[in-house]
Amino acid sequence: MPDRVIPRPDADFALTHPGARLACRATRAVLAIAAALALSACAVGPDYQRPVQDVGAAYAHAPEGRWIPADTPPRALPADWWTLFDDGVLDDLMDRMPKGNLDLAQAEAQFRQAHAALDSARAGLFPTLGASTSLTRAGQGVSQAGNPATTYGLSATASWEVDLWGRVRRDVEAARAGEQAGAADLDAMRLSLRSTLAQAYFGVRSSQLQDALLARTLDEYARALEMTRNRLAAGVASPADVAAASMQLDQARAQRIRLGWQREQQAHAIAVLLGQTPASFLLSGSAGLPAVPDVPVGVPSALLLRRPDVAGAERRAAQANARIGVAQAAWFPDLTLSAQGGYRAAEFASWIMTPARFWTLGPTLALSLFDGGARAAAVASARAAYDAQAAAYRKTVLDALREVEDALVQSQALVEEQAARDRALAAARETLRQITNQYRAGLVDYLSVVQAQTSALSAEQTALDVRAQRLTATTQLIAALGGAYSAGDVSTN
């Protein structure tokens, strides 16, 4: 006689109970229908198109071979564009800056927030599962029939909102664009900080050269004052000559004092960029200015992909466009599939037995019939937000073009100015030499010497300023061009 198979109630209930079989069939049917609807549904709302902005075919102040020979193939800026200046101290500062800069740390944290928002939006594409257990004791009145009763419960729940109209997908699209905008913002912050660091560094180096010039000038003025006093004692100079020489020496001293505290403030700015206290920072290396490098400019259309702030503004326009679809999806019903199952019993021993089992299953279709115009207002607000972001994108493009043109015209003008300043410096030095010889010969008074010395010092200082301004303008041009950024890059540094 074959062995008798005794089915386990808790395992085979779903196969033997008619209600359970019906529930299983209903579950499969609902899931199949929901999956088909979700796959065939299209997302409501407008599909994104980049806002159109005319950028022109070429820059009005392009170098036209002045910096780059006409037969040279197009070049791109290197990722470490500051190495174009060939300054080891600057390279070291650039390497140290990302590790300690607090503005960059803040921007990185904001990017992580945008990435987390994308993960949160993606979670809406998946079902939600939950479990709970409970122990309750309840009673009524004071009679024997109202004695308190204990109930033990264990249940699991599952729910899934079917994305029929693309609300969740548009939400994910908006979050993804927000994350990309956050990455562009991080790159823009990094570029701005590096540009600021380079300009501050060139400012300190220029100030050091100015200080060395003033130190030499003070020595010359001190010797001139001593010579004038000796000439006064010999009866060949007047007290007015001594007063003029003394005034000139004190004025140069005052210039050096002012230059000193300004240089210290620039060094403090570098320290903060590196994340250090000003008292702990010391700029190493000898004073000097690097040569001005050539910068590949390219064409205006490339600026749309090379500027991180332009890329960020474009991604925010895409984010605002996706939110229009999110707002429009509120006009359509929401389909939610939910299921619950578990055990409930009055005794712990029979807690998970078949008689204590319960389950529920069913779809829910919800639609707001009247909301006082809230949904229409939300759609209008989303469209207005997109229009604002599209205008902001176009304005960002125009500002980027203006910054490039400004840097180009300034850089080219400074090349011509430096040549003129060098000629003026040579003439001032020659004038000073001749006036000094005439004074020693008794042909002119000392006031003429003071004027010639003042002119020569001013010419020296201006020539140094122009050299530093050329480096600053080149740094600003590199930043205006977007550094080595590309809109397809993923920010990782």
Secondary structure, DSSP 4 states (H G I P E B T S, - for coil): -PPPP---HHHHHHHH-HHHHHHHHHHHHHHHHHHHHHHH----SPPP-PPP----SS-TT--TTSSS-TTSPP----TTGGGGG--HHHHHHHHHHHHH-HHHHHHHHHHHHHHHHHHHHHGGGS-EEEEEEEEEEE--SSSGGG--EEEEEEEEEEEEEE-SSSHHHHHHHHHHHHHHHHHHHHHHHHHHHHHHHHHHHHHHHHHHHHHHHHHHHHHHHHHHHHHHHHHHHTTSS-HHHHHHHHHHHHHHHHHHHHHHHHHHHHHHHHHHHTT--GGG----S----PPPPP-----GGGHHHH-HHHHHHHHHHHHHHHHHHHHHGGGS-EEEEEEEEEEEESSGGGTTSGGGEEEEEEEEEE--S--TTHHHHHHHHHHHHHHHHHHHHHHHHHHHHHHHHHHHHHHHHHHHHHHHHHHHHHHHHHHHHHHHHHHHTTSS-HHHHHHHHHHHHHHHHHHHHHHHHHHHHHHHHHHHTTTT--TT-----
